Amino acid sequence: MTTLKTSILEIEFENPFLLASAPPAASVESIDKAFEMGWGGAVIKTITPDDLEMIEASPRYETMKSKGKIIGFQNIELLSHKTVKYWCDGIQYLKRKHPTKVIIASIMAPVEQKQWQSLVNILNNTPADAYELNFSCPHGMPENGIGMAIGTSEEISALITSWVKEVATKPVFVKLTPNVTDITVIAKAVEKAGCDGLSAINTVKGFMGINLDSLEPNLNIDGYSTYGGCSGEIVRPIGFRCVAQLRQCSDLSILGMGGISTWQDAAQYIALGSDAVQICTEVMINGFGIIDTLKSGLLNYLKNKGMKDIAELKNIAIPKIIPHVKLNKNYHLYPNIDEEKCVKCWKCVRICAESEHKALKINSNGVEVDKNACVGCSLCSHICPKEAIIMKTN
Ligand SMILES: Cc1cc2nc3c(=O)[nH]c(=O)nc-3n(C[C@H](O)[C@H](O)[C@H](O)COP(=O)(O)O)c2cc1C
């Protein structure tokens, strides 16, 4: 029998789909509803000490669209505005009502041992299943030495991880930022400091551009803007890369995220080393109801592959990712033109010539490939408007 059930650090998951720490997991009511609708768990919107000042800007979101569809999101939102007591009571309530669901408390505090440890000591008294240390918020917080300011420093990340581990009675995940030169450096530092798992990625620091009519920023707060965190489909390749790099350097449990909008994206995150996945932006665009197709799609995929659970899929793609120097340089693909699909627009011929190689020529039958000039780059197959070019070994 194929199942979506999985177990991470002895925590049982009904399914590997968790709400990421973000607006959909920012109130007890929302999490309650998500659990009713079938989500396997939730990472609570980052909880902070009550006296940490947080003043939001408006608006706080901007999107990037392609043909009317949101493909990218940027936010400059801060952390949970609810009190620690609200969350302690809320976690009790949620666990009593949904004992089979996983609740992870995301936390952040100023870089002081007492602040981190007292927050953890309070939350130790709740039935939360684990902690996620938010070392990775790229806006608002770094200016005050927290968020991504922590996660871009090996020393501070390791120090706080060790403070938390000293008192935590539950497994500790560290949520890493992709906004570093090498994510594995920070991962190795927090692993050495004792964390139990890694979460990645938080948002990618970016800027959503300017309006060319008003010459003001697209994310316009009274004429001004600031750099913010990008998420959604546009960051998926960065998330894939980071999770694969983490898996290549560590055996810790990994909660993968960044741009998951379909079960196929989730399956790829698992094949690249994730033990479970988290989703934020897609839920903010389409709501909790996406869980049905996420679950049925992943379950059917596992069944069709003859796999009994996601543990069989996990890490499967990792051996396929190797350094460039080790790639087989004798392997060479050539474009094959499907004459029936080709509409003789000559776009491939023009682009090939303008991008250096001049390997495609027009002849009386259509497009002819000059195999001596072709470097097998595959550009023509990607830009053909009719998908009439297939790359083959001869
Ligand atoms: C509006 C918004 C608020 C977020 N707030 C938090 C937060 O409080 N804590 C946190 O760890 N991550 C936060 N995130 C980051 C998400 O948890 C997630 O790491 C990121 O958005 C990538 O996943 P996605 O592409 O599925 O959105 C936030 C993201 C968005 C879009």
The ligand as an SDF file (V2000), in Angstrom:
LIG
                    3D

 31 33  0  0  0  0  0  0  0  0999 V2000
    4.2260   37.4150    2.9880 C   0  0  0  0  0  0  0  0  0  0  0  0
    5.2750   36.4760    3.4740 C   0  0  0  0  0  0  0  0  0  0  0  0
    5.5870   36.4280    4.8400 C   0  0  0  0  0  0  0  0  0  0  0  0
    6.5720   35.5530    5.2950 C   0  0  0  0  0  0  0  0  0  0  0  0
    6.8380   35.5090    6.6420 N   0  0  0  0  0  0  0  0  0  0  0  0
    7.7640   34.6470    7.1130 C   0  0  0  0  0  0  0  0  0  0  0  0
    8.0070   34.5260    8.5090 C   0  0  0  0  0  0  0  0  0  0  0  0
    7.3890   35.1830    9.3460 O   0  0  0  0  0  0  0  0  0  0  0  0
    8.9550   33.6280    8.9020 N   0  0  0  0  0  0  0  0  0  0  0  0
    9.6450   32.8460    8.0260 C   0  0  0  0  0  0  0  0  0  0  0  0
   10.4740   32.0460    8.4470 O   0  0  0  0  0  0  0  0  0  0  0  0
    9.4180   32.9370    6.6970 N   0  0  0  0  0  0  0  0  0  0  0  0
    8.4990   33.8100    6.2260 C   0  0  0  0  0  0  0  0  0  0  0  0
    8.2340   33.8580    4.8880 N   0  0  0  0  0  0  0  0  0  0  0  0
    8.9860   32.9890    3.9660 C   0  0  0  0  0  0  0  0  0  0  0  0
    8.2180   31.6950    3.6370 C   0  0  0  0  0  0  0  0  0  0  0  0
    8.0050   30.9320    4.8030 O   0  0  0  0  0  0  0  0  0  0  0  0
    8.9860   30.8420    2.6090 C   0  0  0  0  0  0  0  0  0  0  0  0
   10.2460   30.5030    3.1450 O   0  0  0  0  0  0  0  0  0  0  0  0
    9.2140   31.5420    1.2790 C   0  0  0  0  0  0  0  0  0  0  0  0
    8.1320   32.3560    0.9400 O   0  0  0  0  0  0  0  0  0  0  0  0
    9.4800   30.5700    0.1270 C   0  0  0  0  0  0  0  0  0  0  0  0
    8.3970   29.6840   -0.0810 O   0  0  0  0  0  0  0  0  0  0  0  0
    7.2170   29.9520   -1.1780 P   0  0  0  0  0  0  0  0  0  0  0  0
    7.8810   30.2260   -2.4950 O   0  0  0  0  0  0  0  0  0  0  0  0
    6.3740   28.7210   -1.1300 O   0  0  0  0  0  0  0  0  0  0  0  0
    6.4850   31.1610   -0.7040 O   0  0  0  0  0  0  0  0  0  0  0  0
    7.2580   34.7230    4.4000 C   0  0  0  0  0  0  0  0  0  0  0  0
    6.9320   34.7640    3.0370 C   0  0  0  0  0  0  0  0  0  0  0  0
    5.9590   35.6140    2.5670 C   0  0  0  0  0  0  0  0  0  0  0  0
    5.6280   35.6220    1.1020 C   0  0  0  0  0  0  0  0  0  0  0  0
  1  2  1  0
  2  3  1  0
  2 30  2  0
  3  4  2  0
  4  5  1  0
  4 28  1  0
  5  6  2  0
  6  7  1  0
  6 13  1  0
  7  8  2  0
  7  9  1  0
  9 10  1  0
 10 11  2  0
 10 12  1  0
 12 13  2  0
 13 14  1  0
 14 15  1  0
 14 28  1  0
 15 16  1  0
 16 17  1  0
 16 18  1  0
 18 19  1  0
 18 20  1  0
 20 21  1  0
 20 22  1  0
 22 23  1  0
 23 24  1  0
 24 25  2  0
 24 26  1  0
 24 27  1  0
 28 29  2  0
 29 30  1  0
 30 31  1  0
M  END
$$$$
